[in-house]
């Protein structure tokens, strides 16, 4: 069935253009044109402007980020980036998201043909989400980028050496070898505890939204756990970029990491993240597992674990994103006595996940993006 969405597909690979065009067409998406690089694409776009642009990251003559900025300067348009799963590709894609792209799909180095012919490769969902995106809500960075933040590692005196602050050196895992039980075996949430936490779920538009919120938070903020729908390899680059900008320490979560004041733990792509209570402390479990709501990591998995382990000692937040992942988890948090927040429609890039939470009665408060940091700071202060 036709979707009414018109797409421009720009990629220097003829194979990619052919197979992705066929995939989009089968899904009812009209491919206005394809082009091998931005210089070929630009006159075609001026003649017939698309609803969504699918744009390769690394191309000859002009890179994807430069062309993205040219598109946005001419007319704000939803752009979905294509990137190969490499360290360079991840970093470039994150830069593109900061510059205004609303989504991305990842192309594997091996098995490319099978990926391109797979309707479940994420392209169709990304294009549909992009077509619904509220670009005016994109919290794009203006002016010069934030200066790197110098900060001592969490839990140590300023200047003390620690593996957490040293790139490439593994962090110690205090849970390794202790045979700790999975979440279902954990004790229920304590009525009161000195440790509190914030649990946040995001999807489409989430990278820009996270940056807007986290860069506004003081180092005294309680520990934050985040699930952002991203594939494997991207979350490490995302955490590193955010860590360089924020007063809080931002890490890609590892199994056993403790949730600490001043620390943000982002679920690694391709893994589920749960929160467990051990005594009066909270730690994360990072595990494999089946897709939940078509996602791994899943927001529902994380929020439901927080509802059980932390109860009223946690603040639940469901922000911009397509679909309904997280709505049931946020409802469980509210039923467990936790304050819960859903992002409002006007400030959401895609008002899907928050809208579903509101429909279920899971959101105690509906809050604009500009007020999120204030709510989190207030919760941190008790």
C-alpha positions as CSV (number, residue, x, y, z in Angstrom):
1,X,0.0,0.0,0.0
2,X,1.4,3.4,-0.9
3,X,2.7,5.4,2.0
4,X,2.7,8.8,0.2
5,X,6.4,9.2,1.2
6,X,8.7,10.4,-1.5
7,X,12.4,9.6,-1.0
8,X,15.7,10.6,-2.5
9,X,18.4,8.0,-2.2
10,X,22.1,9.1,-2.4
11,X,24.8,6.5,-2.2
12,X,28.0,6.0,-4.2
13,X,27.4,2.2,-4.4
14,X,25.2,1.2,-7.4
15,X,24.5,-2.1,-5.6
16,X,23.2,-0.3,-2.5
17,X,21.1,2.1,-4.6
18,X,19.5,-0.8,-6.6
19,X,18.6,-2.9,-3.6
20,X,17.5,-0.2,-1.3
21,X,15.3,1.3,-4.1
22,X,13.6,-2.0,-4.6
23,X,13.1,-2.4,-0.8
24,X,11.5,1.0,-0.5
25,X,9.3,0.5,-3.5
26,X,8.0,-2.8,-2.1
27,X,7.1,-1.0,1.1
28,X,5.1,1.6,-0.7
29,X,7.7,4.3,-0.6
30,X,8.2,6.3,-3.8
31,X,11.8,6.7,-4.8
32,X,11.9,10.0,-6.6
33,X,15.5,9.5,-7.8
34,X,18.8,8.0,-6.8
35,X,22.2,9.7,-7.1
36,X,25.8,8.5,-6.7
37,X,26.9,11.6,-4.8
38,X,25.6,15.0,-3.6
39,X,26.8,16.9,-6.6
40,X,24.6,14.7,-8.9
41,X,21.8,14.8,-6.4
42,X,21.5,18.6,-5.8
43,X,20.0,19.7,-9.1
44,X,17.5,16.7,-8.9
45,X,16.4,17.8,-5.5
46,X,15.9,21.4,-6.6
47,X,13.7,20.1,-9.4
48,X,11.7,17.8,-7.2
49,X,12.1,18.1,-3.4
50,X,11.7,14.8,-1.5
51,X,9.9,14.2,1.8
52,X,12.9,12.2,3.1
53,X,16.6,11.9,2.1
54,X,18.5,8.7,2.6
55,X,22.1,9.8,2.6
56,X,25.4,7.8,2.6
57,X,28.0,9.1,5.1
58,X,31.2,8.6,3.2
59,X,31.1,9.6,-0.5
60,X,33.5,11.1,-3.1
61,X,33.5,14.8,-4.0
62,X,31.3,15.8,-1.0
63,X,30.9,14.0,2.3
64,X,27.4,13.3,3.8
65,X,27.7,15.8,6.7
66,X,28.6,18.7,4.4
67,X,25.7,17.8,2.1
68,X,23.4,17.5,5.1
69,X,24.3,21.0,6.2
70,X,23.6,22.3,2.7
71,X,20.2,20.6,2.7
72,X,19.2,22.0,6.1
73,X,20.4,25.5,5.1
74,X,18.2,25.4,2.0
75,X,15.1,23.6,3.5
76,X,14.7,21.7,6.7
77,X,14.2,18.1,5.5
78,X,14.2,14.8,7.4
79,X,17.5,12.9,6.6
80,X,18.3,9.3,7.3
81,X,22.0,8.6,7.3
82,X,23.5,5.3,6.0
83,X,26.8,4.2,7.7
84,X,29.0,1.2,7.6
85,X,29.8,-0.3,11.0
86,X,33.2,1.1,11.5
87,X,34.7,3.4,14.2
88,X,35.0,6.2,11.7
89,X,31.5,5.6,10.4
90,X,30.0,5.7,13.9
91,X,31.7,8.9,14.8
92,X,30.7,10.5,11.5
93,X,27.1,9.4,11.9
94,X,26.9,10.9,15.3
95,X,28.2,14.2,13.9
96,X,25.4,14.0,11.3
97,X,22.8,13.4,14.0
98,X,24.1,16.5,15.8
99,X,23.8,18.4,12.5
100,X,20.2,17.5,12.1
101,X,19.8,14.0,10.7
102,X,16.8,12.3,12.4
103,X,17.8,8.6,11.9
104,X,20.3,6.2,10.6
105,X,20.7,2.7,9.2
106,X,23.9,0.7,9.4
107,X,25.4,-1.3,6.5
108,X,27.5,-4.3,7.5
109,X,30.8,-4.9,5.8
110,X,30.0,-8.6,5.4
111,X,26.7,-10.0,4.1
112,X,25.8,-6.7,2.5
113,X,23.6,-8.2,-0.2
114,X,21.5,-10.1,2.3
115,X,21.2,-7.0,4.5
116,X,20.1,-4.9,1.6
117,X,17.4,-7.4,0.6
118,X,16.1,-7.8,4.2
119,X,12.9,-5.8,4.9
120,X,13.7,-5.9,8.6
121,X,17.1,-4.1,8.2
122,X,15.6,-0.9,9.7
123,X,15.5,1.2,6.6
124,X,11.7,1.2,6.2
125,X,11.1,2.0,9.9
126,X,13.7,4.8,9.8
127,X,12.2,6.4,6.7
128,X,8.6,6.2,8.1
129,X,9.8,7.7,11.4
130,X,11.7,10.5,9.6
131,X,8.6,11.3,7.5
132,X,6.8,12.0,10.8
133,X,9.6,13.9,12.4
134,X,8.9,17.4,13.8
135,X,12.1,19.0,12.7
136,X,11.3,22.2,14.6
137,X,11.7,20.2,17.8
138,X,15.3,19.1,17.0
139,X,17.5,20.6,19.7
140,X,20.4,21.4,17.4
141,X,23.6,22.8,18.7
142,X,24.2,26.4,17.9
143,X,27.4,28.3,17.7
144,X,30.7,26.7,18.8
145,X,30.7,23.2,20.3
146,X,30.9,23.0,24.1
147,X,34.4,23.0,25.5
148,X,35.6,19.7,26.9
149,X,34.8,19.3,30.6
150,X,37.7,18.4,32.9
151,X,36.4,16.3,35.8
152,X,37.7,13.8,38.3
153,X,36.4,10.2,37.9
154,X,33.3,9.3,39.9
155,X,34.1,8.0,43.4
156,X,37.7,9.2,43.4
157,X,39.5,12.3,44.5
158,X,40.4,14.8,41.9
159,X,43.6,13.7,40.1
160,X,43.5,10.1,41.3
161,X,44.3,7.5,38.7
162,X,41.5,5.1,37.7
163,X,40.8,2.8,34.8
164,X,37.4,4.5,34.3
165,X,39.2,7.7,33.2
166,X,41.7,6.0,31.0
167,X,40.6,5.2,27.5
168,X,41.2,1.6,26.4
169,X,41.7,0.3,30.0
170,X,38.9,-2.0,31.2
171,X,36.9,-0.9,34.2
172,X,36.9,-3.3,37.1
173,X,33.8,-5.4,37.4
174,X,32.8,-5.8,41.1
175,X,30.1,-8.4,40.2
176,X,32.4,-10.7,38.1
177,X,32.4,-14.2,39.5
178,X,30.0,-13.5,42.3
179,X,27.1,-15.5,40.7
180,X,24.6,-12.7,41.3
181,X,21.0,-13.6,40.5
182,X,19.1,-12.1,37.5
183,X,16.4,-9.4,38.1
184,X,13.5,-11.8,38.9
185,X,15.5,-13.1,41.9
186,X,16.3,-9.6,43.3
187,X,14.6,-8.3,46.4
188,X,11.7,-5.9,45.8
189,X,12.2,-2.1,45.9
190,X,13.1,-0.6,49.2
191,X,10.6,1.9,50.6
192,X,13.4,4.4,51.2
193,X,17.1,4.4,50.4
194,X,19.9,6.9,50.2
195,X,20.6,5.8,46.6
196,X,18.2,7.1,43.9
197,X,18.3,7.0,40.1
198,X,16.8,8.3,36.9
199,X,15.8,5.9,34.1
200,X,15.4,7.4,30.6
201,X,14.3,5.8,27.3
202,X,14.6,7.4,23.9
203,X,14.6,6.5,20.2
204,X,14.3,8.7,17.0
205,X,15.6,12.1,17.8
206,X,17.2,10.8,21.0
207,X,20.8,11.6,20.4
208,X,20.1,15.3,20.1
209,X,17.7,15.2,23.0
210,X,20.1,13.5,25.3
211,X,22.8,16.0,24.5
212,X,20.4,18.9,25.3
213,X,19.5,17.4,28.6
214,X,22.8,16.0,29.9
215,X,24.9,19.0,29.1
216,X,22.5,21.0,31.3
217,X,22.9,18.8,34.4
218,X,25.2,19.5,37.3
219,X,27.7,16.8,38.5
220,X,25.6,16.4,41.6
221,X,22.7,14.8,39.7
222,X,21.8,11.3,40.8
223,X,22.9,8.4,38.7
224,X,21.1,8.0,35.3
225,X,20.5,4.9,33.2
226,X,19.6,5.3,29.6
227,X,18.3,3.1,26.8
228,X,18.6,4.7,23.4
229,X,17.7,2.6,20.4
230,X,21.1,2.2,18.7
231,X,23.0,-0.6,17.0
232,X,26.1,-2.2,18.3
233,X,29.3,0.0,18.1
234,X,27.5,3.3,18.1
235,X,26.8,3.6,21.8
236,X,30.5,3.6,22.8
237,X,31.2,6.5,20.5
238,X,28.1,8.3,21.7
239,X,29.1,7.9,25.4
240,X,32.6,9.2,24.6
241,X,31.2,12.3,22.8
242,X,28.8,13.1,25.6
243,X,31.4,12.5,28.3
244,X,33.6,15.1,26.7
245,X,30.7,17.7,26.9
246,X,29.0,17.0,30.2
247,X,29.9,17.6,33.9
248,X,28.5,14.1,34.6
249,X,30.6,11.1,33.7
250,X,29.0,9.3,30.7
251,X,29.9,5.7,30.0
252,X,28.7,2.9,27.9
253,X,27.4,0.5,30.5
254,X,29.3,-2.7,31.4
255,X,27.9,-5.6,33.3
256,X,28.3,-4.9,37.0
257,X,28.7,-1.1,36.7
258,X,27.3,0.7,39.8
259,X,24.7,3.5,39.4
260,X,26.4,6.5,41.1
261,X,25.6,10.1,41.6
262,X,27.3,12.1,38.8
263,X,27.3,9.1,36.4
264,X,25.3,8.3,33.3
265,X,25.2,4.7,32.0
266,X,24.1,4.1,28.4
267,X,23.0,0.6,27.4
268,X,25.3,-0.9,24.8
269,X,23.8,-1.4,21.4
270,X,22.7,-5.0,20.8
271,X,22.4,-5.7,24.6
272,X,19.6,-5.4,27.1
273,X,20.3,-3.5,30.3
274,X,18.6,-4.1,33.6
275,X,19.0,-2.5,37.0
276,X,19.3,-4.6,40.1
277,X,19.4,-3.6,43.8
278,X,22.1,-5.1,46.1
279,X,21.7,-3.9,49.6
280,X,21.1,-0.1,49.2
281,X,23.1,0.1,45.9
282,X,22.0,-0.2,42.3
283,X,24.0,-2.0,39.6
284,X,23.3,-2.8,36.0
285,X,23.2,-6.2,34.4
286,X,24.1,-6.1,30.6
287,X,23.0,-9.3,28.9
288,X,22.0,-10.9,25.6
289,X,18.4,-11.9,25.0
290,X,15.7,-11.9,22.4
291,X,14.4,-8.7,20.8
292,X,11.7,-7.0,22.9
293,X,9.3,-4.7,20.9
294,X,11.7,-5.3,18.1
295,X,14.6,-3.7,20.0
296,X,17.7,-4.8,21.9
297,X,18.3,-2.8,24.0
298,X,14.7,-2.4,25.0
299,X,13.4,0.5,27.0
300,X,10.7,-1.7,28.5
301,X,13.2,-4.2,29.8
302,X,15.1,-1.5,31.6
303,X,12.1,0.4,33.0
304,X,10.5,-2.8,34.3
305,X,13.6,-3.7,36.1
306,X,13.8,-0.2,37.7
307,X,10.2,-0.5,38.8
308,X,11.0,-3.7,40.6
309,X,14.4,-2.8,42.0
310,X,14.0,0.9,42.8
311,X,10.3,1.7,43.0
312,X,9.6,5.2,44.3
313,X,13.4,5.8,44.5
314,X,13.6,6.3,40.8
315,X,12.3,8.9,38.3
316,X,11.1,7.4,35.0
317,X,11.3,9.3,31.7
318,X,10.1,8.4,28.2
319,X,11.1,10.8,25.5
320,X,11.1,11.2,21.8
321,X,10.8,8.1,19.6
322,X,8.7,6.1,17.2
323,X,6.7,3.0,18.4
324,X,5.6,2.0,21.9
325,X,8.7,0.6,23.5
326,X,8.8,1.8,27.1
327,X,5.2,2.6,27.6
328,X,4.4,-0.5,29.6
329,X,7.7,-0.2,31.6
330,X,6.8,3.4,32.5
331,X,3.4,2.3,33.6
332,X,5.0,-0.3,35.9
333,X,7.2,2.4,37.4
334,X,4.2,4.6,38.1
335,X,2.4,1.7,39.7
336,X,5.5,1.0,41.9
337,X,5.2,4.6,43.2
338,X,7.8,6.3,41.0
339,X,7.3,9.7,39.6
340,X,7.1,9.4,35.8
341,X,7.5,11.8,32.9
342,X,6.6,11.7,29.2
343,X,7.9,14.3,26.8
344,X,5.3,16.6,25.3
345,X,4.3,16.6,21.6
346,X,5.6,20.0,20.7
347,X,9.2,19.3,21.8
348,X,9.4,15.7,20.6
349,X,11.0,14.9,17.3
350,X,8.7,11.9,17.0
351,X,5.8,11.8,19.4
352,X,5.3,8.0,19.4
353,X,6.7,6.4,22.6
354,X,5.7,9.3,24.9
355,X,2.2,9.4,23.3
356,X,1.7,5.7,24.0
357,X,2.7,6.1,27.6
358,X,0.2,9.0,28.0
359,X,-2.6,6.8,26.5
360,X,-1.8,4.1,29.1
361,X,-1.9,6.5,32.0
362,X,1.8,5.8,32.6
363,X,2.9,9.4,32.6
364,X,2.3,11.3,35.8
365,X,3.6,14.5,34.2
366,X,3.9,15.7,30.5
367,X,7.0,17.9,30.2
368,X,8.7,20.0,27.5
369,X,12.3,19.2,26.7
370,X,13.4,22.6,27.9
371,X,12.1,21.7,31.4
372,X,13.5,18.2,31.6
373,X,16.9,19.1,33.3
374,X,15.0,21.1,35.9
375,X,12.8,18.2,36.8
376,X,15.8,15.9,37.1
377,X,17.8,18.4,39.2
378,X,14.8,18.8,41.5
379,X,14.4,15.0,41.9
380,X,18.1,14.8,42.7
381,X,17.8,17.3,45.4
382,X,15.0,15.3,47.0
